[in-house]
Amino acid sequence: MNAVTSPGVHWDPYDPKYFANPYPAFNRLREEAPLYYNAQYDFYAVSRYEDVERGLFDRDTFISGRGGILEIIKQNVPIPKGVFIFEDPPLHTMHRSLLTRVFTPKKMNALEPQIRAFCAKALDPLVEGGRFNFIDDLGAEMPLRVIGMLLGIPEEDLKSVQHQANEKLRTDPGKPKDFTDHQFVGEGFEEYLDWRVKHPSDDLMTELLNAEFTDETGTTRKLTRDEVLLFISILAGAGNETTNRLIGWTGKVLAEHPDQRRQIYENRALIPQAIEELLRFEPPGPSVGRYVAKDTEFHGQKVPEGSAILFLVGGANRDPRKFTSPDKFDIHRPRVPHLTFGYGFHSCLGNALARIEGRVALDELLNRFPEWDVDLENAHLSSTSTVRGWETLPAYTPKAGKAKPVAAAPVAEEAPSGERWKMVLKTPMGPQEMVMTMNRDGNSFTGRIDSPMGGEDISEGKIDGDKLSWVMNVTKPAKIKLSFEVTQEGDTLTGHAKLGMFGKSALTGERI
C-alpha cells in the first residue's frame, strides 16, 4: 500500500466540513498519505513541512506560471504578463523587483502611526457599548484603508474596490470556482490611474508609473498602462485579504485562550511572537498551488509532469517533526519559522506590512478591550477556496452585559417513560443521526441528545402547541450553541437547527 492510495484518507478543498476545520484531515494526510492524490479533482497534495518547503523553493519543478490556485491550474486559464504572483523567471524577477523597493520592512514599519490612527478611528466609537465585530469593524476596515493610502485610492471608493476583490475570490460552498471566463485585468482602476498620470503624488501608483526597469528583451522602459493596472488590482486585493483574515483569527483564538491574552495585555513585548504563533496556528492561506513542470517524486511515488499539486501550508505548520505539540496554541513557543507567507522566491511580498498591521491591531484592541468573547452562533466563515477566515465575527466584552455561554446544568437520567425521538440533521458535513430523550412538564421540557459524537443535555426546552424549540451547547468538534425549532405532527418531527457559523440545517425525526 503506497502513500497515495492509503484507504480512508480523504481531503476535499471544497467540502465545507474540511473548510470549517481542516486540521484532523491534514494530520491524517501528513502521517498516512504524505503524498496524497485526489482522483475526483485530479490533484496531488503534500502536507509535511519539509515537502512543502521543498515545493515552494523549487521553482524549476513546481512553476507558478500556470497559476497558484487549483482551479486556475486545472482550467488552464491564460495568465497575462504582469500578474507577477503567477509568473516564473525572468518575468517574475523583473516585476517583483519593482515592488521590493516599496515593501521593505523599514518602509512598512514607518506606516505604524497611520495604521494606529486607522485602528483608533474604527474602534473608539465601540468602546462604550462593549460590542464589536472583528471583521466588520476592524478587519474589513483598517487593512483596506492602509492599502488605499499606499495606492492613492480615494477613501469614498475603497468599499467598492473591496467588494470587487472579494467577489473574485468567493465560491459556492462545495464547488470549485469557475475561472474559465476570468480576465486578469485592472478593471475599475482606470480612472484613478488616469488621474495620477495628470496629478502625480507621493504614493505607490505614481511610483509604479515612473519606475524604470530592464525587461526580458533587454529594453529599459516603464510599465505599460495595462501592466500598472494589473499591479494595482493585485495589490488592492492581496493588501486587504491576509490581514483581514489574521485579525479574525486573532479574535477567535485569543478568546479561546484568555490566559495567554492576559499575558499579552500585561506585557506588550509578547505581541510580535503572538502574531507569529497566530499565523502558524491559523494561516489565512492554508494551501498553495503549483503546476508540475517535470516528473518528480515524493516518498518514492511519482508525480508526473503536467500535474497540479497543492502544498498544504496549514498541514506543514502543524507538523510534529518541526513543531513541539503543534496543535497547541502557545505564544511562548520556541521560534521556528512557519510557512504561512511562503518560502523562497515567491514568499509573500507584503509580509512585512501584514505583520505590522497585525501587531498594531492587537495592541490597539487590547488598549480598548482587555477581555472579549466571540459570538460563534452569529459568526460565519467566508466561502473561498484560496483563503480561510471569517466573513463576520461578532464579539462582546464584560461591559456589554452579556454573560459567557453557560453549559446547561446536568439533569437526572430520563425515566423509562420519557419520549425518545430518532432524528437526522442534514449538516454541511453530511447527515448526522442522533437520539433525543425528553420529559415534558407543561409548556417546557428537559432532556438529552446522544449521537456518535457524544451526548449533551438540552436546555431552554419550550412547547407551544405543536411547536418545539430547545438549545444545546456542544464543545466538539467546535464550541458552538445549536438552536432547534421543529414542528411535531403525530410521531414525526420536521424543522431545522441553527448551527452558528455553519448556518441552518434541516432536521427530521420520528418517535421510537
MILOSE-367175 format. One line per 10 residues: for each residue x, y, z of C-alpha. Coordinates in steps of 0.5 Angstrom, whole numbers, plus 500, padded with zeros to 3 digits. Example, Ala and Ser with C-alpha at 12.3 -4.5 7.8 and 13.67 -1.06 7.14 Angstrom:
525,491,516 | 527,498,514;
This chain:
500,500,500 | 503,507,498 | 502,514,501 | 498,516,495 | 493,510,496 | 492,509,503 | 485,508,505 | 480,512,509 | 485,518,508 | 481,524,504;
481,531,504 | 477,536,499 | 479,543,499 | 472,545,497 | 468,541,502 | 465,546,508 | 467,541,513 | 474,541,512 | 474,548,511 | 471,549,518;
476,545,521 | 482,542,516 | 487,540,521 | 484,533,523 | 485,531,516 | 491,535,515 | 494,531,521 | 492,524,517 | 495,526,511 | 501,528,514;
502,521,517 | 498,516,513 | 499,520,506 | 505,525,506 | 504,525,498 | 496,525,497 | 492,524,490 | 485,527,490 | 482,523,484 | 476,527,484;
479,534,482 | 486,531,480 | 491,534,484 | 497,532,489 | 498,535,496 | 504,534,501 | 503,536,508 | 510,535,511 | 514,541,513 | 520,539,509;
516,537,503 | 512,544,503 | 519,548,504 | 522,544,498 | 516,545,494 | 516,553,495 | 523,553,494 | 524,549,488 | 521,554,482 | 524,550,477;
520,544,478 | 514,547,481 | 512,553,477 | 508,559,478 | 507,561,471 | 500,557,471 | 497,560,477 | 498,559,484 | 490,557,485 | 488,550,484;
482,552,479 | 486,556,475 | 492,551,474 | 486,546,472 | 482,550,468 | 488,552,464 | 487,560,465 | 491,564,461 | 496,569,465 | 498,575,462;
504,578,463 | 504,583,469 | 501,578,474 | 507,578,478 | 504,573,483 | 503,568,478 | 510,569,474 | 517,565,473 | 523,568,472 | 525,572,468;
519,576,469 | 517,575,476 | 524,577,478 | 524,583,474 | 517,585,476 | 518,583,483 | 524,588,484 | 520,594,482 | 516,593,488 | 521,590,493;
524,597,493 | 517,600,496 | 515,594,501 | 521,594,505 | 521,592,513 | 523,599,514 | 518,603,510 | 513,599,512 | 514,600,520 | 514,607,518;
507,607,517 | 506,605,524 | 503,612,526 | 498,612,520 | 496,604,522 | 495,606,529 | 490,612,527 | 486,608,523 | 485,603,528 | 483,608,533;
478,611,528 | 475,604,528 | 475,602,535 | 474,608,539 | 466,609,538 | 465,602,540 | 469,602,547 | 463,605,551 | 458,600,548 | 463,594,549;
461,590,543 | 464,590,536 | 466,586,530 | 473,583,529 | 471,583,521 | 466,589,520 | 469,594,525 | 477,593,524 | 479,587,519 | 475,590,513;
477,597,515 | 484,598,517 | 488,594,512 | 483,597,507 | 485,604,509 | 492,602,509 | 493,600,502 | 488,605,500 | 493,610,503 | 499,607,499;
496,607,493 | 492,613,493 | 485,611,492 | 480,616,495 | 477,614,502 | 470,614,499 | 472,609,494 | 475,604,498 | 469,600,500 | 467,599,492;
474,597,491 | 474,592,497 | 467,589,494 | 470,588,487 | 476,584,490 | 472,580,495 | 467,578,489 | 473,575,485 | 475,570,491 | 468,568,493;
466,561,492 | 459,557,492 | 460,552,498 | 462,545,496 | 464,547,489 | 471,549,485 | 470,557,483 | 470,557,475 | 475,561,472 | 474,560,465;
472,567,463 | 476,570,468 | 480,576,466 | 486,579,469 | 485,586,468 | 486,592,473 | 478,594,471 | 476,599,476 | 482,603,477 | 483,606,470;
480,613,473 | 485,613,479 | 491,612,474 | 489,617,469 | 488,622,475 | 495,620,477 | 498,621,471 | 496,628,471 | 497,629,478 | 503,626,481;
503,625,488 | 507,621,494 | 504,614,493 | 505,607,490 | 501,609,484 | 506,615,482 | 512,611,484 | 510,605,479 | 508,610,473 | 515,613,474;
519,607,475 | 524,605,470 | 527,597,469 | 530,593,464 | 525,588,461 | 526,581,459 | 528,583,452 | 534,588,455 | 530,594,454 | 530,600,459;
523,602,460 | 517,604,464 | 511,600,466 | 505,600,461 | 499,603,463 | 496,595,463 | 502,593,467 | 501,598,472 | 493,597,472 | 495,589,474;
500,591,479 | 495,596,483 | 489,591,482 | 493,585,485 | 496,590,491 | 489,592,492 | 486,585,493 | 492,582,497 | 493,588,501 | 486,587,504;
486,580,505 | 491,577,509 | 491,582,515 | 483,582,515 | 484,574,516 | 489,575,521 | 485,580,525 | 479,575,525 | 483,569,528 | 487,574,533;
480,575,536 | 477,568,536 | 484,564,538 | 485,569,544 | 478,569,546 | 479,561,547 | 486,563,551 | 484,568,555 | 490,566,560 | 495,568,554;
491,574,552 | 492,577,559 | 500,576,559 | 500,580,552 | 496,585,555 | 500,586,561 | 507,585,557 | 506,588,550 | 513,586,548 | 510,579,547;
506,582,541 | 511,580,536 | 511,573,538 | 504,572,539 | 502,575,532 | 508,569,529 | 504,564,533 | 497,566,530 | 500,566,523 | 503,559,525;
496,556,528 | 491,559,523 | 494,561,517 | 490,565,512 | 492,562,506 | 492,554,508 | 495,552,501 | 499,554,495 | 498,551,488 | 503,550,483;
504,546,476 | 509,541,476 | 514,542,470 | 517,536,470 | 517,529,473 | 519,529,480 | 518,524,487 | 515,525,494 | 516,519,499 | 518,514,493;
512,516,489 | 512,519,482 | 508,526,481 | 508,526,473 | 509,533,469 | 503,536,468 | 500,535,475 | 497,540,479 | 500,540,486 | 498,543,493;
503,545,498 | 499,545,505 | 502,550,509 | 496,549,514 | 499,542,515 | 506,544,515 | 505,549,520 | 503,543,525 | 508,538,523 | 510,535,530;
517,534,526 | 518,541,526 | 514,544,532 | 513,541,539 | 506,540,541 | 504,543,534 | 496,543,536 | 497,547,542 | 497,555,541 | 503,557,545;
505,565,545 | 512,562,548 | 513,557,543 | 521,557,541 | 522,561,535 | 521,556,529 | 520,559,522 | 513,558,520 | 511,557,512 | 505,562,512;
508,567,508 | 511,562,503 | 518,561,502 | 524,562,497 | 523,567,491 | 515,567,492 | 515,569,499 | 509,574,501 | 512,581,498 | 507,584,503;
509,580,509 | 512,586,513 | 506,590,512 | 501,584,514 | 506,583,521 | 506,591,523 | 498,591,521 | 497,585,526 | 502,587,531 | 498,594,532;
491,592,531 | 492,587,537 | 496,593,541 | 490,597,540 | 485,592,541 | 488,591,548 | 488,598,549 | 481,598,549 | 478,591,550 | 483,587,555;
478,582,555 | 473,579,550 | 468,573,548 | 466,572,541 | 459,570,539 | 460,564,534 | 453,563,534 | 452,569,529 | 459,568,526 | 460,566,519;
467,563,515 | 468,566,509 | 467,562,503 | 473,562,498 | 478,556,496 | 484,561,497 | 484,564,504 | 481,561,510 | 478,566,515 | 472,570,518;
466,573,514 | 464,576,520 | 466,575,528 | 462,579,533 | 465,580,540 | 463,583,546 | 466,585,553 | 464,584,560 | 462,592,559 | 457,589,554;
453,586,560 | 452,579,556 | 455,573,560 | 459,568,557 | 455,562,555 | 454,557,560 | 453,550,559 | 446,547,562 | 446,544,569 | 446,537,569;
439,533,569 | 438,527,572 | 438,521,567 | 431,520,564 | 426,515,567 | 424,510,562 | 417,514,561 | 421,519,557 | 420,520,550 | 425,518,545;
426,521,538 | 431,519,533 | 433,525,529 | 437,526,523 | 441,533,522 | 443,535,515 | 449,539,516 | 455,541,511 | 459,535,514 | 453,530,512;
447,527,515 | 448,527,523 | 444,522,527 | 442,523,534 | 437,521,539 | 433,526,544 | 430,523,550 | 426,529,553 | 421,529,559 | 415,534,558;
413,539,564 | 407,543,562 | 410,548,557 | 417,546,558 | 421,540,557 | 428,538,559 | 432,532,556 | 439,530,553 | 441,529,546 | 446,523,544;
450,522,538 | 456,518,535 | 460,525,537 | 458,524,544 | 452,527,549 | 450,533,551 | 444,536,556 | 439,540,552 | 436,547,555 | 431,552,554;
426,547,552 | 420,550,550 | 413,548,548 | 408,552,544 | 402,548,541 | 406,543,536 | 412,547,536 | 418,545,540 | 425,549,541 | 431,548,545;
438,550,546 | 444,545,546 | 451,548,548 | 457,543,544 | 464,543,545 | 466,538,540 | 468,539,534 | 468,546,536 | 465,550,542 | 458,552,539;
451,554,541 | 446,550,537 | 439,552,537 | 433,548,535 | 426,549,532 | 421,544,530 | 414,542,529 | 411,536,531 | 406,532,527 | 404,526,531;
410,521,531 | 414,526,526 | 419,532,527 | 421,537,522 | 424,543,522 | 431,546,523 | 437,547,527 | 442,554,527 | 449,551,527 | 452,558,529;
458,560,524 | 455,554,520 | 448,557,518 | 442,553,518 | 441,545,517 | 434,541,516 | 432,537,521 | 427,531,521 | 425,526,527 | 421,520,528;
419,517,535 | 422,511,537;
